[in-house]
Amino acid sequence: MEALGAFAGAARWVGEPLLLVDGAGRVRAVNAAATTLLGAGAAGRTLASLVLDPDADVGRCLRRWRSTAEPAPATLTFRSDGPLAGPRTCLGHRTSTGGEVVVRVAASGSATVEGRADERLRRLYALSAVLAAAVSLREVAQVVREDAPSLIGVRSASLGLHLHRLFPLREGGESAAADEPWFDLDEPGGPELPSSPRGLDSDARTDASSTAAAPDVLLLTLTGHRPEPLGILRLELEAALPADEAAHVEVMAGQIAQAVSRAGLYEHEHRLAQRLQHSLLPDLPRLPELTVAARYAAGADQVAVGGDWYDLFRLPRGRIGMAIGDVAGHGLTEATEMAQLRSVLRAAALRAGDSPQEVMAEVNAFVCTYLPERTATACYLVYDPARGLLRYTNAGHMPPLLLPPTGSPRLLPGRVPLLGLPGVAPEPCGEVTIETGSALLLYTDGLIERRGQSLDEGFAFLSALVADAHDMAPDMLCRLLVDARDGSWPDDRALMAVRFEVAGSGTSCARPDWGVRDTKGPGRVMPAVG
């Protein structure tokens, strides 16, 4: 009732067709303009029955409109021989928690000057709204390609970008991926563009020779906060632009230029953070006993550096130390503290490297003394190739995942309190005899955490993903688990994959009676905080 009341109030003054669609996609009410154009029987029918190609249009549009309270644009082609014939721009948005959607159809070409001005403002507002929600350069380019044509009133829109101007830290040999929603103006062999891009101050009318197969193309220069152009907005025109549309298109192009400039700054800061992060991580040594690979990837929502880290180094008497850790938070402070913890752990390992318990106790003492407001997690492991023995202490970190040459992957059990708790000394967690050909995955929580999923689901997903990866090289494991993942992982991810080339022949996994609890029962060993 609330949605119907609000619709009735709006329907009295809105001059173009207006429809109220319920959660099932049925038109509950229409205003007088919609009745005139769609017929008296429009109310009560489904929106899909009023448009052409409903499978491709209506379902997608309704899902998008129900997800936002701000008007979002879409293009629908109504079943009409009158003024609504052909594709029409529609603005839709959610009106209540019940799932009702208000759909406003763009005014017809015979609308008044005031109506056309109102329509332009609505289109400009809608474009500004979708551009404001686009953070990365890819998202801005997708908005231009998918939403801008219907809002600007052209056949298609695309971006050509000077990527080296947008983010100068781009590597010299780096080129745009084939699926990027823009074309690179700096790429050799790219599209040839006029030396003086055509603008709206020049003749924007379609030549008589221009046809649907060879549409008129308008190229608009995009400038940001710097004097040099950032790129080109390429518009394919449906027909000659009316004189009163020129200023409006120019304003919309300015909105796109601002979004490109903002996204370029985001990309530049993101690359700065990545470069700083990688400079703080070690170059892993080449050891005959192990094959090692590692990756770090920033979260999808992160511009700042993070506190994820890993390390591997040689110890006296042929032993090898390994570590993975995570300082809570993101920023330069956390990254600096991450580097400090890695250095402290290395120094402690030189003194007491054979005892993971003593090493972690020193790191915990450092955190409690010099970083009293900070908490962190870490797992330190010592591998003895002569005995094939791996000993470890896990201070609140994600449990390492062991992939034996045959059989199922298993999490190394046992976890004690995280670092930064005064008066709590880390204890050893366990030891395991390693078979030649086994692999070990050391990772941070970002690798298994996703919105809406529990840690149990994350552990199960990771185990299933590598269940048949017994013969996969560490670098391929990193590609599988980090490089090939989509962009929906919100947190940083660090991974170090280790394959044991020289190891013992046993398969036992000893757990001394050090008070470590197993909370999940046989067959599903999960770590517990002691």
N, C-alpha and C positions, 0 to 999 in steps of 0.2 A: 504493500500500500504506500509506503514511504517513497519508493522509486516511482510509482505511478503518479503520485502527487507532484513530485519534483518535475517529472516529464510533462505533466499537464501545464505547469507554470511556464516551462521553457517553450512548449509547443505554441503558446499564444503569441510569442513575439519572434520566434525564429522564422525567417522567410524561406529557407530552403527545406527540402524534405528531411523529416526527423522520424526515426523509428526507435521503439523500445523493444529490445530482444531479451527474452528470458534465458535462464541457464540451459534450457534444452534447445535453444536456437529458434524458438518460435516467436514471431512478432506479436507482442501483446498490445501495442498501441501505435498509431501513426498520427501525424498532424495533417492539417488540410493540404499542405503542399505535397506531401507524400501520397495522399489519397488521390489528388488530381493526376499525378504522374504514374502511380502504380495501380490505381483502381480501388474501388470501394472494398474489395475483398482482400486487400493486403493484410489487414489485421487478422490474426488467427492462422495465417500460413507460416511456414518456416521460412527463414531468411534464405536458405539454400534453394527453395522453390522459386524465389524471385530473381535469382541471378543465373548467369551462364556458368558452366564448368564449376559446380559447387564443391566438388571434391578437392579441387586445387585451391579454391579461394576461401570459402566461408569458414571451414574448420580452422584453418590457420589464422584467419583474421579474428575469429571469436576467441581463440586461445590467447592471442596477443592482447586483445582489448580487455579481457577479464583479468589480466595480470597487472593492469595499470589504472590509476585514477586520473592520469593526465591524458588528454586526447592524443591518440596515436594514429598515424596515417595508414591507409591501405587503398588499393585500387580494386573495385568490383565492377563487373559488367552486368547491368540489370536487363531483364527480359522486357524491353520496351521499344516501341517504334517511335516514341515521342522524344521529348527533350532529354530523357535519360539514356537514350541509345548510345552505345559505345562505352568505353571505360570511364568510370567516374571516381574522383578522389573522395574517400570517405574518412571521417574522423570518428573514432569510437573510443569509449572508455567505460570502466566499471562505475556503477552508481550505488551499489550496496553490497553487503556481504552475501546476499542471496544469489549473486551471479548475474544480475541484470546488466545489460549493456545498452548505452545510448549511442546510436549511429546517426551521424549528420552527414548528408550527401552534399557535395559541393554545389554551389549555385550554378545555374545554367548560363550559357553564353549571352542570353538575352536579359540577364539581371541588370539592375540599375547600377549607376556609377558607385553609389554608396554600398550596394551589395557586393560589387566586385572589390571595393576597397576593404570591406569587412572580411571577405573571403581571403584576400591576400594576407591580411593580418593573421588570420587563423592559420594559414599555411606557413607563414613565417614563424609563428609561435610553435607549431608542430615540429618544424625542422629544428628550431632551437632546442626543443625538448629532447628530441632523439640524439642530437649532437652532444648535448650536455651529459647524456648518459654514456657516451662513447669515451673511453679513457685512452686506449692505445691507438696507434696509427691504423692498425688493421680494423679496429672497430669503427673508426671514423670513415675509412674507405668503404666499408661494408654499408654504412648508412648512406653514403653518397650513391653507391651503386643500387641499393635496394629501395630506399625511401625517397631520395631526392627527386627522381624523375616525376613521380606523381605530384609532389609538392611544388616543384618548380614549373611543371607543365611541359615537359619535354619527353622525347622518346626514350632516351637513356642518358645516364650521367656517369662519368668515371674520372679518376684522378691520375695525373702524371706528376711525379714528385722528384725533386732534387734531394735524394736521400742523404747525400754527404753534407748538405747544408742543414738538414733537419737534425741529424746527430753525427757530428764530425768524428766521433770515436768509432764509427763503423770501419771494420777492417778493410784494408785495401783490396783484398781478393774476394771479399764477401759480395755476393750478388743476391738479388731478390729471389725468393723461392718461386717456383712456377705457378703456385696457387695463390700468390698474393693478390689482393683485390685492387691493385694499382699497377701502373707501368712505370719503370725506372727511367727517368730522363737522363741519368748519368751512365746508363748501361750501354756499352758499345753494341751497335746493331739494333738498338731500340727503335721505336716509332719515330719517323721523321716528322717534325713539327715546323711550322713557319717560323722564320726568325723573328717576326713581329706578330705575336698572337693576336687574333682578331678579338676586338672588344665590343662592348655595347655602344661605344661612341662612334663606331664605324657602321656601315650599312649592314644591318642584321637581317635583311630580307632574303628569302630563298630565291636563288636564281631560277629562271624559267626552265633551265635544263635539269634542275634538281628533282629527283623522283623518290619514291618510297625505297627503291633499291639503292639509291645513292643520296641519302638525306643530307640536308645542310648541316654542317658542323660548326659549332661556335666554341672557340677556345678563349677562356678567360684566365688572366694571370692572377695567381694567388700570392699575396704578400702578407707577411706577418709583422713582427716587431723589428725585423731587420730590413734594410733597404733592398737586398737582393731577393728576387722571386723565390718562393718555396716550391712552386709547381704550377700546374695547369689544371683547370676544371674544363673537361671536355663534355659538351652538351650536343646531343643529336636532336634537332628540332623536328617536331611533328609538322609544323607549318611556320609561315612567317610570324615573327613575334610582333604583336600589336605595339604601337608606340608607348602606350601606358603601362606595358609589362616590362619595359627595358629597365627602369629604375628598380622595380621590384626584384627582377632577376639579379641585378647587380648587388642589392642588399643581401640576398640569399647567398650569393657567391662570397660576400664578405663574411657571413656567418661560417661558411665552410672553411674559409681561409683562417679564421680565428681558431676553429677546432683543429685544423691541421697543425697550426703553430703550437697550440697547447699540447697536442699529442706528441709533437716532435720534442718538446721539452721533457715530457714524461719519458720518452724513449731514451733521450740523452742521459737523464738522471738514472734510469734503469741500467744503462750500460756502464755508467760510472760506478754504480754500486756493485755490479757484477765484476768489474775489473779489480776494484778494491778487495772484494771478497776473495777472488782467486789469488790475488797477491799475498793474502794472509794464509793461504793453504800451502802445504809443503809439496815439493816435488818428490814423489815416491822413489826410493832407490830400487835398482835392479838387483835382485838376489837370486842365486841359482836354486835355492830351496823353494821359492814361491814364484807364482805369476800373479801380478797385482794390477788392478785398475780401479780408478775412483772417479766419481762425478759429484758435482755440486750444481743444483739448479734452484734459482730463486722462485718463491711462490708466485702464483698468478696475481695476487693482490699486493705484492711487495715491491717497493722501489728502494727502500733502505737495505743496507747490508744486514746480515743476520749473525747468529751465534753458533751455527753448525760448523763442526770441524772433524777432521780425521787425521791420523798420523800412523806412520810405520817406520821403524828404525832398527838398526843392528844393535845388539847388546853384547857385553863380554861373554866369553865362553861359547860363542856360536849361537846364542839364543836370539830371538827376534821379538821386539815389542810392537804391539798394535794397540790403537786406541780410536775411539769414536766418542763424540760428546756434543752437547748442546747447551749453550747459555740462554736462559729465558729472555725473550724480547728481541727487538730489532732496532738497529741504529749503530752509529759509530761507537758509542760506549760499549754496547754488547760485543761488537766485533773486536774492539781493543781488548776487552776482558777475555774473549775467546782465545786470542793470541797469547795472552798472559798464561792462561791455564795450560795451553799446549806446551809452552816453554817450561812451566813449573813441572808438568808431568815428565817431560824429557829429562830434566835435571834430577828428579826423584828416581827415575828409572835407571840412570847411570849409577846411583848409589845403592839402590835396593831393587834392581830390575827383576830379579828372580821371584820377588814376593809381591804379587799384585795387591795384596792387602796393605802392605806398608806404603806402596806407591800411592794408592788412593787415599790413605790416611794423611799423607803429607799434602796432597792436593786439597783435601777437605779442610785441613788446618789453614792453608793459604786462603781459601775462600772465606772461612769464618773470621780470619784475622784482618785481611786487607779488603775484602769485598763483603762486608757484613750484611748488606741489604740485597745480596744477590743469591740466587739458587741456580744450580746447574746439574746436569746429568752427565755421566761418563761411564764407559766400560773400558777397562784396561786388561789386555791379554798378553801372556808370554808363551811363545812357542819354542819348544826344544826339539829341533829336527832329529837329533841323535836318538831320542826316545820316542819321537812321534807324539809328544805330550803337549797339550794346550791347557794352561791354567789361566783363570780369569777371576776378576771381581767386577761386578756390575752395580754401580751406584745409581739406581733409579732410572737407568737407560733402557731403551728397547732391547729385548733379548737378541743376541746374535742368532742367525739362522744357519745351521749346518746342513750341507748337501752332501751326503755320503756317495760313493761311486755307484752304489745300488741302494734301492729302498727309498723311503719317503723322507723329505726334509724334516728336520726337527729343531725346535727352539732350544737353546741351551738354558737349562732351568736355573732359577735362583736370582733374586734381586734384593739388594739392601737399600737403606735410605739414600736419597739423593744428596748431593754435595751442598754445603752451606748450612747444615744443622749443627749448632754447637753442642759439644758433649756426646756426639754420636760418631763412633769410629767405624769406618767401613770394615766389613769382614770378608773373607774369601767366600766365593760362591760355588766353585766347583772346578773340576778338571775333566778333560775328555781325551781319550786316545784317538789320534787321527789316522785314517787310512790314506795311503797314497792315492791321489786323484780326487780327494774330497775338496769341497769348496766351502767358504765361509762368507756370509754376508753381514757386514757391519753397517748399520743405517740409522738415520734419525727418524723421529716420529712423523715428519712430513711425508715420508715415503708410503706410509700406510694409513694416514688419517685423511678422511674426506668428510665433507659436511653431510650430516645425517647418517653416518655409519659409526658403529662402535669399534673399539680397538680389536675386539675378538674377530669382527668381520674383516678388519684390515689384515690381521695375522693370517686368517684363513685364505684371503685373496692372494697375499704374497706367497704363501706356501703352495697354493694351487698353480700360480703363475710359473714357478720354477720347478714344479714336480718332475717334469721331463727334461730338465736342463742339465743332466749329469755331465754331458760332454761339452757343454757350452763354455767357451773361454771367458775369463773375467771381463774383458772389454765388451764382449757380446752381452753379458749379463747386465752391464751398466747401460748399454744401449737399450736393452729390453725394458729395464725398470725405470730409467730416468729419461733418456733421450727420446724414446718413442711414446712417452705418455702425453696425454692431452693437457690443456691448460687449465683444468678445473681443480688443480691441487693448490689449496690456499697457502700452505706453509712451505718454507724452504725444505729442500731434500738434499741430504748428503748420503753417499753410498760408497763403501769400499768393498770390493769383491776380491777374495784371496783364494787361489787354488794351490793346494799343497802338493808340490812335485816330489818332495822327499819326506817320507813319514813312516811311522811304525805300522804294524800290521794288525793291531788289536782293534776292537770295536766297542769296548766298554765305555760307559759314561759314569764315572764315579761321582757321588755327592756326599762328601763328608758330613758328619752330624754337626753342622755349624748353625743350626737353628733356622735354616732356610725353609720356607713353607711352599708346598705344592698345592695349589688351590683348585685345580681343574680335574684331577683324577687321572687314571691311566689313559694313554692314547691321546691326551690333549694337554700336554704340560705347558702351563702358562706361568710367567713370572709373578712373584708376589713381593710387595714391599714389606721388608721385615721390621 
